[in-house]
Amino acid sequence: MVYITRREQFSAAHKLVREDWSAEKNLEIFGKCSSPNWHGHNYQLFVTVKGEQNPDTSFVANLSDVSKVICKKVIAKLDHKNINLDVDFMKGKLSTTETLAVEIWKQLETSMQKLNCELHCVKIQETENNYVEFFGK
């Protein structure tokens, strides 16, 4: 089994807030991420697929094709958008990096299978110091 990773980037705004909590509780739990004026990140997205090498090309998957899928299904929906307001697959969900990783997985899983590989990991680096990895299920 061979693993290969494609990196893409996007910039997006969000805020972490539960409408059923007071502003004080949101601030206590989510800190500055609950700012009513929103905030943004320059995200790094790493999508790792796995599979056996194609005997003709030696590829697990053509990374150009992987990139096209990621850009169409994820980056086009997120880049320079408000995650809370503009992104269909994030509607009604807390826009944590954890939730974002899970929902991106859902956007990509079937398409990767069509490329004859299996989605292994979605990693999102939100800041220089913080990242989330999701391996499915």
N, C-alpha and C positions, 0 to 999 in steps of 0.2 A: 504494500500500500504506500503510495506516494502522496504527500501533502504539498499544495501550492497555494500561495496567498497573493491576492491582489489588493493594493491600497488605493483608496479613493479619498477625496476630501470634500467637505461641505461646511458652509457657515450658516448658522441658524440661531434664531432667538427663541427663548422660552422663559417660563417662570414656573416654579413649583408652588402650587397652591391647591388646597382642598377647600371648595366653596362651603362645605359644611363645618369648617373650622373658623374661629375668629382670626383676625389679622395677627393678633398677638401669638396665638398658637402656631400659625403658619410660620411666623418669624422665628419662634422658638425651635421648631422642628427643622425648617428648611433654610433658616438664616437668610443671607442676602439673596439667595436664589428665589425667594418669595417676593422680591421687589415688585411693587405694583407697576413700575416702569419697565419691566422686563430686563433681560440681559442676554448676551449671546456668547457663542463659542465658535472657534474654528476647529471643527471635529476632524479626526482622522478615522477612517473606516477601513478595517482590514477584514477581508472575506477569504477564509481558507476553505478550499475544496479538497477532496481526496478521491483516490481511485487508482486503478491500474493504468499503466502506461499503454497508450495505443501502439501496437507493434509497427504501424506505418510511420507515425509522426514522432513517437516517443513522448508525446504530450499526455498528461492526465486530462487536461482540458486546455483549449486554446484560450489564453488569457485575454486576448482581444475580444472574444465572444463573452467571456465572464465579465469583462469591463462593460461591454454594451448592455448586458442584463442589469448589472448593478446601477449603471447610470440611468437607464430607463425606469426601472422599478423603484429606485430609492433616491438617488442623487437629484434627479429632476424634480422630485416631490419635496425634498428637504432644503436644497441649496438656496440661501438667501430668503428663507421662509420663516414664518412664525410656527414653531412646532405645535403649539397649543391650538392655533386658529386655522392654519392653512393645510395641514398634512392629514389626508383622509384616513390613513391607517393609524393615526394617533388620536383621533377624535374621541373625547370622553375618557382619556387615560392620562394619568400623571406623566409628565414628560421627563421622567428620570432617565438617566443613561441606561439603567437596567431595563426599563420598559422599552426604550428605543431599540436596544439590542434584540430583545425578544421579537418585537414587531418587524424589524428588518429581516430577521430570520424567516418569519412567516411570508414576507414578500418574495424571498429568494429561493426557498427550498425546492419548490416544484420546477422552477426554471433551471436550476442547476442539474436536476435529474434529467432534464431534456438535453443537457449538454453532455450526458453520459458520465457525470461525476456526482459525488455526494457532498452536500454542504457539511462541513466539519465544525467551523467556528465563525461567529461574528464577533469581532472585537471593535469596540469604539473607544478611542482615546478622546476624552472630553477636554482635559487640560494636560499640561506637562506632567502632572503628578497623578492623575486619575484616569483609569480605564476600566472597562467592563468587558468580560468575555462570556459568550453564551454558546453552549454546545448542543442545544436542542433539548426538548422535553423538559 
